[in-house]
Amino acid sequence: MTNFIFFGDMLVMAFMAVLAVWILSRGKSKTLDEIARIPLEDEEHDG
């Protein structure tokens, strides 16, 4: 039973790692930079 849980957990972790790599590799660098800056530029400041 312990082996079943261990290998199941390893399978889920491998799936999540592949999913993260796939999502990060399919986007263009400029698009990812724009998405990453959203939290930094979410407020409009009057100068």
N, CA, C and O atoms as a printed pandas DataFrame, in Angstrom:
     atom_number atom_name residue_name chain_id  residue_number  x_coord  y_coord  z_coord
0              1         N          MET        A               1    0.824   -1.197    0.000
1              2        CA          MET        A               1    0.000    0.000    0.000
2              3         C          MET        A               1    0.868    1.261    0.000
3              4         O          MET        A               1    0.556    2.243   -0.673
4              5         N          THR        A               2    1.949    1.217    0.757
5              6        CA          THR        A               2    2.838    2.378    0.817
6              7         C          THR        A               2    3.461    2.651   -0.549
7              8         O          THR        A               2    3.592    3.805   -0.956
8              9         N          ASN        A               3    3.843    1.593   -1.252
9             10        CA          ASN        A               3    4.413    1.769   -2.590
10            11         C          ASN        A               3    3.386    2.371   -3.543
11            12         O          ASN        A               3    3.736    3.206   -4.377
12            13         N          PHE        A               4    2.147    1.966   -3.433
13            14        CA          PHE        A               4    1.088    2.504   -4.289
14            15         C          PHE        A               4    0.932    4.007   -4.078
15            16         O          PHE        A               4    0.822    4.766   -5.041
16            17         N          ILE        A               5    0.922    4.432   -2.825
17            18        CA          ILE        A               5    0.798    5.859   -2.507
18            19         C          ILE        A               5    2.032    6.617   -2.983
19            20         O          ILE        A               5    1.914    7.707   -3.543
20            21         N          PHE        A               6    3.218    6.044   -2.761
21            22        CA          PHE        A               6    4.454    6.698   -3.166
22            23         C          PHE        A               6    4.512    6.891   -4.676
23            24         O          PHE        A               6    4.782    7.996   -5.146
24            25         N          PHE        A               7    4.263    5.832   -5.442
25            26        CA          PHE        A               7    4.336    5.939   -6.899
26            27         C          PHE        A               7    3.211    6.804   -7.460
27            28         O          PHE        A               7    3.403    7.483   -8.469
28            29         N          GLY        A               8    2.065    6.790   -6.835
29            30        CA          GLY        A               8    0.990    7.682   -7.244
30            31         C          GLY        A               8    1.372    9.135   -7.034
31            32         O          GLY        A               8    1.097    9.982   -7.883
32            33         N          ASP        A               9    1.998    9.422   -5.917
33            34        CA          ASP        A               9    2.451   10.772   -5.626
34            35         C          ASP        A               9    3.532   11.208   -6.617
35            36         O          ASP        A               9    3.521   12.345   -7.087
36            37         N          MET        A              10    4.460   10.309   -6.933
37            38        CA          MET        A              10    5.506   10.617   -7.917
38            39         C          MET        A              10    4.899   10.883   -9.294
39            40         O          MET        A              10    5.366   11.763  -10.017
40            41         N          LEU        A              11    3.881   10.140   -9.653
41            42        CA          LEU        A              11    3.212   10.332  -10.936
42            43         C          LEU        A              11    2.534   11.702  -10.998
43            44         O          LEU        A              11    2.628   12.396  -12.011
44            45         N          VAL        A              12    1.859   12.089   -9.928
45            46        CA          VAL        A              12    1.201   13.394   -9.883
46            47         C          VAL        A              12    2.228   14.520   -9.917
47            48         O          VAL        A              12    2.025   15.519  -10.607
48            49         N          MET        A              13    3.322   14.372   -9.185
49            50        CA          MET        A              13    4.360   15.409   -9.193
50            51         C          MET        A              13    5.004   15.535  -10.572
51            52         O          MET        A              13    5.294   16.646  -11.015
52            53         N          ALA        A              14    5.230   14.424  -11.248
53            54        CA          ALA        A              14    5.797   14.466  -12.597
54            55         C          ALA        A              14    4.828   15.154  -13.552
55            56         O          ALA        A              14    5.247   15.946  -14.396
56            57         N          PHE        A              15    3.543   14.859  -13.424
57            58        CA          PHE        A              15    2.547   15.506  -14.276
58            59         C          PHE        A              15    2.541   17.016  -14.060
59            60         O          PHE        A              15    2.496   17.776  -15.028
60            61         N          MET        A              16    2.584   17.458  -12.818
61            62        CA          MET        A              16    2.560   18.889  -12.529
62            63         C          MET        A              16    3.830   19.578  -13.037
63            64         O          MET        A              16    3.764   20.707  -13.524
64            65         N          ALA        A              17    4.980   18.913  -12.930
65            66        CA          ALA        A              17    6.222   19.493  -13.429
66            67         C          ALA        A              17    6.178   19.631  -14.949
67            68         O          ALA        A              17    6.581   20.660  -15.489
68            69         N          VAL        A              18    5.689   18.598  -15.643
69            70        CA          VAL        A              18    5.575   18.655  -17.096
70            71         C          VAL        A              18    4.582   19.737  -17.502
71            72         O          VAL        A              18    4.819   20.457  -18.472
72            73         N          LEU        A              19    3.485   19.860  -16.782
73            74        CA          LEU        A              19    2.497   20.886  -17.081
74            75         C          LEU        A              19    3.088   22.290  -16.925
75            76         O          LEU        A              19    2.853   23.154  -17.770
76            77         N          ALA        A              20    3.842   22.521  -15.864
77            78        CA          ALA        A              20    4.462   23.831  -15.651
78            79         C          ALA        A              20    5.468   24.148  -16.741
79            80         O          ALA        A              20    5.502   25.275  -17.236
80            81         N          VAL        A              21    6.286   23.183  -17.123
81            82        CA          VAL        A              21    7.265   23.402  -18.188
82            83         C          VAL        A              21    6.553   23.674  -19.504
83            84         O          VAL        A              21    6.976   24.545  -20.263
84            85         N          TRP        A              22    5.488   22.952  -19.786
85            86        CA          TRP        A              22    4.749   23.135  -21.029
86            87         C          TRP        A              22    4.117   24.531  -21.093
87            88         O          TRP        A              22    4.178   25.191  -22.131
88            89         N          ILE        A              23    3.520   24.975  -20.005
89            90        CA          ILE        A              23    2.883   26.294  -19.984
90            91         C          ILE        A              23    3.931   27.395  -20.136
91            92         O          ILE        A              23    3.715   28.356  -20.875
92            93         N          LEU        A              24    5.057   27.265  -19.450
93            94        CA          LEU        A              24    6.084   28.300  -19.529
94            95         C          LEU        A              24    6.807   28.304  -20.866
95            96         O          LEU        A              24    7.298   29.348  -21.293
96            97         N          SER        A              25    6.882   27.172  -21.532
97            98        CA          SER        A              25    7.633   27.118  -22.788
98            99         C          SER        A              25    6.788   27.505  -23.996
99           100         O          SER        A              25    7.344   27.849  -25.038
100          101         N          ARG        A              26    5.469   27.459  -23.890
101          102        CA          ARG        A              26    4.649   27.750  -25.062
102          103         C          ARG        A              26    4.403   29.237  -25.249
103          104         O          ARG        A              26    4.026   29.663  -26.340
104          105         N          GLY        A              27    4.607   30.029  -24.218
105          106        CA          GLY        A              27    4.376   31.464  -24.322
106          107         C          GLY        A              27    5.609   32.189  -24.829
107          108         O          GLY        A              27    6.736   31.722  -24.669
108          109         N          LYS        A              28    5.376   33.326  -25.437
109          110        CA          LYS        A              28    6.488   34.144  -25.884
110          111         C          LYS        A              28    7.061   34.907  -24.703
111          112         O          LYS        A              28    6.360   35.186  -23.731
112          113         N          SER        A              29    8.314   35.234  -24.793
113          114        CA          SER        A              29    8.987   35.921  -23.698
114          115         C          SER        A              29    8.329   37.262  -23.387
115          116         O          SER        A              29    8.160   37.619  -22.221
116          117         N          LYS        A              30    7.957   38.005  -24.432
117          118        CA          LYS        A              30    7.341   39.315  -24.206
118          119         C          LYS        A              30    5.995   39.165  -23.509
119          120         O          LYS        A              30    5.673   39.940  -22.608
120          121         N          THR        A              31    5.217   38.187  -23.913
121          122        CA          THR        A              31    3.908   37.965  -23.295
122          123         C          THR        A              31    4.062   37.597  -21.822
123          124         O          THR        A              31    3.323   38.101  -20.975
124          125         N          LEU        A              32    5.015   36.725  -21.514
125          126        CA          LEU        A              32    5.233   36.337  -20.122
126          127         C          LEU        A              32    5.708   37.520  -19.286
127          128         O          LEU        A              32    5.329   37.646  -18.122
128          129         N          ASP        A              33    6.534   38.389  -19.867
129          130        CA          ASP        A              33    6.976   39.579  -19.142
130          131         C          ASP        A              33    5.806   40.512  -18.843
131          132         O          ASP        A              33    5.718   41.073  -17.751
132          133         N          GLU        A              34    4.905   40.676  -19.816
133          134        CA          GLU        A              34    3.732   41.528  -19.594
134          135         C          GLU        A              34    2.834   40.949  -18.506
135          136         O          GLU        A              34    2.317   41.692  -17.671
136          137         N          ILE        A              35    2.645   39.644  -18.508
137          138        CA          ILE        A              35    1.815   38.997  -17.487
138          139         C          ILE        A              35    2.458   39.147  -16.113
139          140         O          ILE        A              35    1.763   39.387  -15.126
140          141         N          ALA        A              36    3.771   39.008  -16.042
141          142        CA          ALA        A              36    4.467   39.094  -14.760
142          143         C          ALA        A              36    4.414   40.504  -14.182
143          144         O          ALA        A              36    4.496   40.669  -12.965
144          145         N          ARG        A              37    4.277   41.528  -15.034
145          146        CA          ARG        A              37    4.253   42.911  -14.555
146          147         C          ARG        A              37    2.867   43.373  -14.121
147          148         O          ARG        A              37    2.746   44.469  -13.575
148          149         N          ILE        A              38    1.834   42.595  -14.338
149          150        CA          ILE        A              38    0.473   43.010  -13.980
150          151         C          ILE        A              38    0.360   43.395  -12.502
151          152         O          ILE        A              38   -0.192   44.454  -12.203
152          153         N          PRO        A              39    0.861   42.579  -11.561
153          154        CA          PRO        A              39    0.729   42.993  -10.149
154          155         C          PRO        A              39    1.486   44.273   -9.817
155          156         O          PRO        A              39    1.116   44.988   -8.886
156          157         N          LEU        A              40    2.542   44.566  -10.569
157          158        CA          LEU        A              40    3.333   45.761  -10.287
158          159         C          LEU        A              40    2.684   47.023  -10.840
159          160         O          LEU        A              40    2.945   48.119  -10.344
160          161         N          GLU        A              41    1.851   46.884  -11.849
161          162        CA          GLU        A              41    1.268   48.040  -12.512
162          163         C          GLU        A              41   -0.260   48.049  -12.426
163          164         O          GLU        A              41   -0.933   48.533  -13.337
164          165         N          ASP        A              42   -0.797   47.520  -11.345
165          166        CA          ASP        A              42   -2.251   47.417  -11.242
166          167         C          ASP        A              42   -2.914   48.691  -10.702
167          168         O          ASP        A              42   -4.138   48.809  -10.737
168          169         N          GLU        A              43   -2.144   49.612  -10.219
169          170        CA          GLU        A              43   -2.708   50.849   -9.697
170          171         C          GLU        A              43   -2.275   52.018  -10.563
171          172         O          GLU        A              43   -1.137   52.077  -11.028
172          173         N          GLU        A              44   -3.183   52.931  -10.771
173          174        CA          GLU        A              44   -2.851   54.144  -11.505
174          175         C          GLU        A              44   -2.533   55.243  -10.502
175          176         O          GLU        A              44   -3.343   55.556   -9.629
176          177         N          HIS        A              45   -1.369   55.814  -10.634
177          178        CA          HIS        A              45   -0.949   56.896   -9.734
178          179         C          HIS        A              45   -1.005   58.216  -10.481
179          180         O          HIS        A              45   -0.484   58.344  -11.589
180          181         N          ASP        A              46   -1.630   59.169   -9.870
181          182        CA          ASP        A              46   -1.665   60.508  -10.463
182          183         C          ASP        A              46   -0.418   61.259  -10.018
183          184         O          ASP        A              46   -0.157   61.441   -8.829
184          185         N          GLY        A              47    0.341   61.689  -11.022
185          186        CA          GLY        A              47    1.643   62.217  -10.813
186          187         C          GLY        A              47    1.851   63.501  -10.191
187          188         O          GLY        A              47    2.993   63.928  -10.025
